[in-house]
Amino acid sequence: MRLIAHRAFADRYPANTLVAIENAIADADMIELDVRRCGSGELVVFHDEVVDRATDDSGRVDELPLSRLEALDVHDTNTGIVSLTEAADAIPDGTGINLELKERGIANEAVAAASTVDNEVIVSSFDGEALDQLDTDDPTVELAYLFGLNTDEDFENALALDCEYIHVHWSHWLLTDAIERAHDAGMAVNVWTIDSSIATDLLARAGVDGVIADSPDVL
């Protein structure tokens, strides 16, 4: 079973930061990062639409230039919001990258930034349109549909997009047949967000292909 570091192990390190990435690569098979566009046009690694909750400043990410975002103090680390290019450069060859697209119109740029190193790239999103905008012939780039509350609709969307993966909340494992349906359709399944080794063991027995976790302790 593959271990995917959710926001670079957000429980152990400050989420989505360069320091988190540099530490998470020791334990993770793949690093999951949230991606959105900032006010000066670059792609940055940050979850929220606004910086208020995670930094010492306020404002919308899509209105602030990269230079200002880099100067912020994220989660009291004395480090700022990092560009996707810099984040990808910190991930060594052989460690995968999961790019969770937080908005439309960035898929191709995100993949181009992540392709600076030799690794597998999974592009994931709750938004099928954001995934459908990806145009690449690179066989190392694969799509993952993030499931919300409507399992049947999400499953049909994943099939229509020819996704290689579905990413489902752990409750789908308990309450739906999403894992079995995905495997029958030839798709692999990664489950989020796992916080215990007991859950990992149960998911492994259920045939899950990977866990997306906030800490490496789940293994």
Salt bridges, closest charged atoms under 4 A:
ASP34 OD2 - ARG7 NE 3.19
ASP34 OD1 - LYS102 NZ 4.00
ASP48 OD1 - HIS47 ND1 2.64
ASP48 OD2 - ARG53 NE 2.87
GLU49 OE1 - ARG60 NH1 3.63
ASP57 OD2 - ARG68 NH2 2.99
ASP62 OD2 - ARG60 NH2 2.91
GLU100 OE2 - LYS102 NZ 2.97
GLU103 OE1 - ARG36 NH1 3.69
GLU109 OE2 - ARG37 NH2 2.69
GLU120 OE1 - ARG2 NH1 2.57
ASP127 OD2 - ARG104 NE 2.61
ASP152 OD1 - ARG181 NH1 2.83
ASP177 OD1 - ARG181 NH1 3.88
ASP209 OD2 - HIS183 NE2 2.80
ASP214 OD1 - HIS6 ND1 2.62
ASP217 OD1 - ARG12 NH2 2.85
